[in-house]
Amino acid sequence: MSTSPGPASSSLPAVARETTAERPWPVRTLSLKISDYVTKMSPLWVEGQIVQLNRRPGMGTAFLTLRDTDVDMSLSVSIPVPALDAMPSPPQPGARVVVNAKPAFWTKRGTLQLEARQMRHVGVGELLARLEHLKQLLRSEGLFDAARKRALPFLPRRIGLITGRNTAAERDVVANVHRRWPAAVFEIRQVAVQGSDTVPAVSAALTELDRMDGVDVIVISRGGGSFEDLLPFSNEAMVRAVAAARTPVVSAIGHESDTPLLDFVADLRASTPTHAASAVVPDRQDELSGLHTVTSRARRSLATRLTRQRAALAELMGRPVMRDRHAIVQRHRDDVTAARREGRARIGTRVEREHDRVAHLRSHLRAVSPQHTLERGYAVVRHSGGQIVRDREQVDPQEVLRVTVARGDFAVTPVTGPAAAAAG
């Protein structure tokens, strides 16, 4: 059985972009390339938090793990023991330090390591200056505005609690909530609240509770601590996670002198875990007392109103019109009778007046009628065609005229000869 020989070193691509599936780099070549690149890097200062510190007696080199304070990333660091001894105080796990180191790549293991030359503690003054800068940055983005803070529900269906494992803060919140409202239900996430794991652990628990249906409020609780212990609660990643949460968040760190940035972004700041318990649920006894007071007032108000209505009804029923139920009908009946009598009288008067007026008009018409004129001896002469004769010149001597008198009419002929002339 034979195997194909590897590619000759003389035929290897010179740079990474020239590699192909047919002409790849061996692992050793890539490791050497990376080592060459890292070796060319200049020494630098890097900041982080000590997670592990291994210093064995008799050894000239100590090893530690340096973790980023915002994300879960770490690097191995080697440092000469004299460099550690030169520090004012021995470094402890959890301390924030800055390290002057030269990156080194170990080709056999394929790992990157920092070879430290000097280490310094991050001073409180410097940390305060950084926190103040971050505070101003977040404030300028509106994360601390009162307008974006949400009101806590009156009675949450479920309370999310993020706290340390078996801590007094957890017992204070749970005990005081159940004392105020025994039926309260919790979703508790016990995580690290001190050290390098605090930020990722608290942020992950917050995200989980924020996505749960029925969790109406989330309490982040810790029982106080030193300035360094509370630094994770001013971490930018945690502050932004709280700002992005859909569920109202209560900060209950349990401190007075120091104010982490979590207090500014939370929807409510509680000075202690006990204060947080009083903020997330109402007091059952107070609510029952208030309900009893409201019920008593409602009963008294209803009784007073019923008494007044009964008195008003009794007064109404005591009136004469209500004692004699027919009195009001009789009064309206009398009004109708009087109105009918008055109407009839007015109609009679009007009819009589109109009767007199008609008689007067009849007499007037009779006086001016043609018949009345005829009765006085006048006559109406018409041509044979019916036209009234108004002029003698209109009369033909041979024509037969019609004469109408009061009691009939008759025919006549015009007078001719001497008689007509004498008449003319």
C-alpha positions in Angstrom: 0.0 0.0 0.0 1.5 3.3 -1.1 0.7 6.9 -0.2 1.1 10.0 -2.4 4.0 12.2 -1.2 3.2 15.6 0.3 3.9 18.7 -1.7 7.5 19.8 -2.0 8.4 22.9 0.1 9.7 24.5 -3.0 6.3 24.3 -4.7 4.3 25.7 -1.7 2.4 29.0 -2.3 4.2 31.9 -1.0 1.2 33.7 0.5 -2.2 32.6 1.8 -4.2 33.9 -1.1 -2.3 31.6 -3.5 -3.3 28.4 -1.7 -5.9 26.1 -3.4 -7.4 22.7 -2.7 -4.7 21.2 -4.9 -1.9 23.3 -3.4 -2.6 23.7 0.4 -0.4 24.7 3.2 0.6 22.1 5.7 -0.3 22.8 9.3 3.3 23.5 10.2 3.6 26.1 7.4 0.5 27.9 8.7 1.8 27.8 12.3 5.1 29.2 11.2 3.5 31.9 9.2 1.3 32.9 12.2 4.3 32.8 14.5 6.3 35.1 12.1 3.4 37.5 12.0 2.8 37.6 15.7 6.6 37.9 16.4 6.6 41.1 14.3 4.0 42.7 16.6 5.2 45.4 19.0 4.7 45.1 22.8 1.4 46.5 24.0 -0.6 47.3 27.0 -3.8 45.3 27.5 -6.4 45.4 30.2 -8.4 42.6 31.7 -9.5 40.7 34.8 -7.4 38.0 36.4 -9.4 34.7 36.4 -6.7 32.2 37.4 -3.2 32.8 38.9 -0.8 29.9 39.1 2.4 30.8 41.0 4.4 27.8 42.1 7.2 28.0 44.6 10.7 27.8 43.1 9.5 28.7 39.6 10.7 31.9 38.0 7.6 32.3 35.9 3.9 32.6 36.9 0.9 31.9 34.7 -2.5 33.5 34.7 -5.6 33.8 32.6 -6.7 37.4 31.7 -10.4 37.7 30.8 -12.2 40.6 29.0 -14.6 42.4 31.4 -17.3 42.7 28.8 -17.4 39.5 26.8 -16.4 35.9 27.6 -12.9 35.9 26.0 -9.6 35.2 27.6 -5.9 34.8 27.0 -3.1 33.0 28.7 -0.4 35.2 30.2 3.1 34.3 31.5 4.9 36.8 33.6 8.2 36.7 35.5 7.8 36.3 39.2 10.0 39.3 40.0 7.5 41.4 38.0 4.7 40.2 40.3 6.8 40.9 43.4 7.4 44.5 42.2 3.7 45.3 42.4 2.6 47.3 45.5 0.1 44.5 46.5 0.0 40.9 45.2 -2.7 40.4 42.5 -5.6 38.2 43.3 -8.2 36.5 41.1 -10.9 39.0 40.2 -8.6 42.0 40.2 -8.5 44.3 37.2 -5.0 44.9 35.8 -3.2 46.3 32.8 -0.3 44.3 31.5 2.6 45.2 29.2 3.2 42.2 27.1 4.5 40.8 23.9 2.3 38.4 21.9 3.8 35.0 21.2 2.5 32.1 19.2 3.4 28.5 20.2 3.6 26.6 16.9 3.5 23.1 18.5 0.3 23.7 20.4 -1.2 26.4 18.0 -1.9 28.7 20.9 -1.5 32.4 21.4 0.0 33.6 24.6 1.1 36.9 26.1 4.6 37.2 27.6 4.1 39.9 30.2 6.9 42.2 31.3 5.0 44.4 33.7 1.7 44.4 35.5 -0.2 47.2 37.2 -3.5 47.4 39.1 -6.2 49.6 37.6 -6.6 52.4 40.1 -10.0 53.4 41.6 -9.6 56.9 40.3 -9.0 55.7 36.8 -12.0 53.4 37.1 -14.2 56.2 38.3 -13.1 58.4 35.4 -14.0 55.6 33.0 -17.4 55.0 34.6 -18.1 58.7 34.5 -17.3 58.8 30.8 -19.5 55.8 30.1 -22.2 57.3 32.2 -22.2 60.5 30.1 -22.2 58.4 26.9 -25.2 56.3 27.9 -27.0 59.4 29.1 -26.5 61.2 25.8 -28.1 58.1 24.1 -31.2 58.5 26.2 -30.8 55.3 28.2 -31.3 57.1 31.5 -34.3 59.2 30.4 -37.3 59.1 32.7 -39.6 58.9 29.7 -38.4 55.4 28.7 -38.9 53.9 32.2 -41.9 51.7 32.5 -44.2 51.4 35.4 -44.2 48.2 37.4 -47.3 46.1 37.2 -49.7 46.3 40.2 -49.6 42.5 40.8 -47.2 40.5 38.6 -48.1 37.1 37.5 -44.6 35.9 38.0 -41.5 37.6 39.5 -38.1 37.0 37.9 -35.3 37.1 40.4 -31.6 37.2 39.4 -29.4 36.8 42.5 -26.4 34.9 43.9 -26.4 31.3 45.0 -27.9 30.9 48.6 -27.4 34.6 49.4 -29.1 36.7 52.0 -30.3 39.0 49.2 -32.3 36.1 47.7 -33.8 35.2 51.1 -34.7 38.9 51.8 -36.5 39.3 48.5 -38.4 36.0 48.7 -39.3 36.3 52.3 -40.5 39.9 52.2 -42.5 39.3 49.0 -44.2 36.3 50.5 -44.9 38.2 53.6 -46.6 40.9 51.7 -48.3 38.7 49.1 -48.2 35.0 50.0 -49.4 33.8 46.6 -46.5 35.4 44.7 -44.7 33.1 42.2 -41.0 33.4 41.5 -38.7 32.4 38.6 -35.3 32.5 40.3 -32.0 32.3 38.5 -29.0 31.8 40.8 -25.9 33.2 39.0 -22.5 34.7 39.8 -22.9 38.2 41.2 -19.2 38.8 41.8 -16.1 38.2 39.8 -15.4 37.8 36.1 -18.5 35.7 35.4 -21.0 38.2 36.7 -21.6 40.1 33.4 -22.2 37.1 31.1 -24.1 35.2 33.8 -26.5 38.0 34.7 -27.0 39.1 31.1 -27.9 35.5 30.1 -30.3 35.1 33.0 -31.9 38.5 32.1 -32.4 37.5 28.5 -33.9 34.2 29.5 -36.4 35.7 32.0 -37.3 38.5 29.5 -38.4 35.9 27.0 -40.5 33.9 29.4 -44.3 34.4 29.1 -45.8 35.4 32.5 -42.7 37.1 33.9 -44.0 40.7 34.4 -41.1 42.1 36.4 -37.4 41.2 36.9 -35.3 41.9 40.0 -31.5 42.0 39.9 -30.5 41.6 43.5 -27.2 41.6 45.4 -26.4 42.3 49.0 -24.0 45.3 48.6 -20.2 45.1 48.5 -17.1 47.1 47.8 -16.5 49.4 44.9 -14.6 46.7 43.0 -17.3 44.1 43.8 -20.0 46.3 42.2 -18.0 47.1 39.0 -19.8 44.4 36.9 -23.1 46.2 37.5 -21.6 49.2 35.8 -20.5 47.2 32.8 -21.7 48.6 29.5 -22.8 45.2 28.1 -25.0 44.6 31.2 -26.4 48.2 31.1 -27.4 47.8 27.5 -28.9 44.4 28.1 -31.2 45.9 30.8 -32.1 48.8 28.5 -33.1 46.4 25.7 -35.3 44.3 28.0 -39.0 44.4 27.3 -39.9 43.5 30.9 -39.6 46.2 33.7 -36.3 45.7 35.6 -35.7 46.6 39.3 -32.2 47.2 40.5 -31.7 46.0 44.1 -27.9 46.0 44.7 -28.2 46.9 48.3 -25.8 49.8 48.7 -26.0 53.5 49.5 -22.6 55.1 49.0 -21.9 53.8 45.5 -24.4 53.9 42.6 -23.6 51.5 39.7 -24.9 52.4 36.3 -27.5 49.6 36.6 -29.4 51.9 38.9 -29.7 54.6 36.2 -31.0 52.4 33.4 -33.3 50.2 35.5 -37.0 51.1 35.6 -36.9 51.3 39.4 -33.9 51.6 41.8 -34.4 49.9 45.1 -31.9 50.8 47.9 -32.1 47.3 49.4 -33.5 43.9 48.5 -36.2 44.5 51.1 -37.2 47.7 49.4 -37.4 45.8 46.1 -39.8 43.4 47.7 -42.1 46.2 48.8 -42.0 47.7 45.3 -42.9 44.7 43.2 -45.9 43.5 45.1 -48.6 45.2 47.1 -49.1 44.5 50.8 -52.0 42.0 51.2 -53.1 43.4 54.6 -53.1 47.0 53.2 -55.1 45.9 50.2 -57.6 44.1 52.4 -57.8 47.0 54.7 -58.3 49.4 51.8 -60.9 47.1 50.3 -62.8 46.9 53.6 -62.7 50.7 53.9 -64.0 51.1 50.3 -66.7 48.5 50.9 -67.8 50.2 54.1 -68.0 53.6 52.5 -69.9 52.2 49.5 -72.4 50.5 51.9 -72.9 53.7 53.9 -73.3 55.8 50.7 -75.8 53.3 49.3 -77.8 53.2 52.6 -77.8 57.0 52.7 -79.0 57.2 49.2 -81.7 54.6 49.7 -82.9 56.6 52.8 -83.1 59.8 50.8 -85.0 58.1 48.0 -87.4 56.5 50.4 -88.1 59.9 52.0 -88.6 61.5 48.6 -90.9 58.7 47.6 -92.9 59.0 50.8 -93.2 62.8 50.3 -94.3 62.3 46.7 -96.9 59.7 47.8 -98.2 62.1 50.5 -99.2 64.8 48.1 -103.0 65.2 47.5 -102.8 64.3 43.9 -101.2 61.0 44.8 -103.7 60.3 47.6 -106.6 60.8 45.2 -105.4 59.0 42.0 -108.4 60.4 40.0 -107.8 64.0 40.9 -105.1 64.6 38.3 -107.4 62.9 35.7 -110.4 65.0 36.8 -108.3 68.2 36.5 -107.4 67.4 33.0 -111.0 66.4 32.2 -112.2 69.8 33.4 -109.6 71.5 31.3 -110.7 69.5 28.2 -114.4 70.4 29.0 -113.7 74.1 29.4 -111.6 74.1 26.2 -114.4 72.3 24.3 -117.0 74.8 25.7 -114.8 77.7 24.7 -114.2 76.2 21.3 -117.9 75.7 20.6 -118.7 79.3 21.7 -116.0 80.7 19.4 -117.2 78.6 16.5 -120.9 79.7 17.1 -119.8 83.3 17.2 -117.8 82.9 14.1 -120.6 81.1 12.3 -123.1 83.8 13.2 -120.8 86.6 12.0 -120.2 84.8 8.7 -124.0 84.3 8.4 -124.6 88.0 8.7 -121.8 88.8 6.3 -123.3 86.4 3.7 -126.7 88.0 4.1 -125.1 91.4 3.6 -123.3 90.2 0.5 -126.5 88.7 -0.8 -128.3 92.1 -0.4 -125.5 93.9 -2.0 -125.4 91.5 -4.9 -129.1 91.7 -5.3 -129.0 95.6 -5.4 -126.4 95.6 -8.1 -127.7 92.7 -10.1 -129.2 93.3 -13.7 -132.4 91.6 -12.5 -133.0 94.3 -9.9 -132.4 97.0 -12.6 -135.0 95.3 -14.8 -137.5 95.2 -12.0 -137.2 99.0 -11.8 -138.6 99.2 -15.3 -135.5 99.0 -17.4 -135.1 96.7 -20.4 -132.3 95.1 -22.3 -132.4 95.3 -26.2 -130.4 92.7 -28.1 -129.8 92.1 -31.8 -131.0 88.8 -33.2 -127.5 87.5 -32.7 -127.6 88.2 -29.0 -125.4 91.4 -28.9 -126.7 94.2 -26.7 -127.8 97.3 -28.6 -125.9 100.3 -27.3 -126.4 102.8 -30.2 -129.4 103.6 -32.4 -127.1 103.7 -35.4 -126.5 100.0 -34.9 -130.2 99.1 -35.5 -131.3 98.0 -39.0 -134.9 99.0 -39.8 -135.7 95.6 -41.1 -134.1 93.8 -38.1 -136.1 92.1 -35.4 -134.9 93.0 -32.0 -135.2 91.1 -28.7 -136.3 93.0 -25.6 -135.7 91.5 -22.1 -137.7 92.8 -19.2 -138.1 91.7 -15.5 -140.7 89.1 -16.3 -139.6 87.7 -19.7 -138.7 89.0 -23.1 -140.4 89.7 -26.5 -139.5 90.7 -30.1 -139.9 94.2 -31.6 -139.2 95.9 -34.9 -137.8 99.4 -35.1 -140.1 102.3 -35.8 -139.8 103.8 -39.3 -141.2 106.9 -41.0 -142.5 110.1 -39.3 -143.0 108.4 -36.0 -139.4 107.3 -35.8 -138.3 110.8 -36.6 -140.6 112.3 -33.9 -139.2 109.7 -31.5 -135.7 110.7 -32.4 
